[in-house]
């Protein structure tokens, strides 16, 4: 089972847990409707579409409203710590959460105590907290974009905002940044680096690169990294090997982008709608 | 004697012993304090805290220590309350000051750190905001996307985190380039 923990940009949205499904361009969790614009709702929507294609069950979500003051994130953190037992053996994806090292470490301790470990995937704010905590290596997969990779590569930066200039300048040189992130133990077991060239790496090597079909304008579109992580999470949760699942997700995202004939003004909901067709074309090919 | 004077002066110039840090619960409080203090003409800087006090999305306000009492009074009048005031004893982290601009023809994108803002050049409408990982990013994107650059709320007014602060820098840079 895939479990996704994150936030929605609505201060009044309560802590909501349960299976998520799509109703048009909105997520439905219990009685709650959440528009899919970007962020965690986009990740969840991509995971739902992917689960439908591979015949897997819908993801279970843990969501709370948070617009940056951290209250909703703390509700999510607390829920995970108090219900850690229920995540044994799942694939657990952490997403837009207020970076908080104390809460991150409490979650890690609770998960470490499980006899059957979940597959741990981290992106966005929770990935920042995982790196800041010094326990990045406790994760199975991080899915940074190139700017976030520079942050992982900077052993001194507590947040991408503080990535030192001499490292930020190297963001065209991802292999060097990957090597540096692993050298300082600031990377998960695997990295799926999202960008003009998508890469999948471990501490030993870069396993693959994808640069086509090329869709340069997707760099400007909010949420396209979220859809890759959502697809990868769903594929891994369905039992597909992590390297292959990430490869399929990265490729399908490019195909989904091309299907929308995007401009920098295209919104991610259009990508989400194209995911089934993109995944189907991969399965045929 | 000449060299002693010279080195003495140099040491005084680089010393941070006369600087203090205002610590706040939230980045949004830091942003508010920065706005208030800069409007009052104080020489302050928003910086990153030293590792021993880093918790999450952190910023501190570095200020001249000798002015502590008046600065605290100014903030108190504005109902912005730091949780602590400590002297600066070591180097503080500098926020990113590098911008990356990408021209897509009809569209222009500016990136600051992990945050990107894209506008349609002709209308100056904000068409997309991407990057970032703190929970105010999707909120800021909702609030800014579809608005004309000069009419949109400033990220610093409604954001709360370092990602929001980075978006403010990208927003200022794209305004500088386009207005």
Interface residues (C-beta under 8 A of the other chain):
Chain A: X7 X8 X9 X37 X38 X39 X40 X41 X66 X67 X68 X69 X70 X72 X73 X96 X97 X98 X99 X100 X101 X102 X123 X124 X125 X126 X127 X128 X129 X132 X145 X147 X148 X151 X156 X157 X158 X159 X160 X161 X162 X163 X165 X168 X169 X216 X217 X219 X220 X221 X222 X223 X224 X225 X263 X264 X265 X266 X267
Chain B: X26 X27 X28 X48 X51 X54 X55 X56 X57 X58 X93 X94 X95 X96 X97 X98 X102 X104 X106 X107 X109 X111 X113 X114 X116 X118 X120 X127 X128 X129 X130 X131 X132 X133 X134 X135 X136 X137 X138 X139 X141 X142 X145 X159 X160 X161 X162 X163 X164 X165 X166
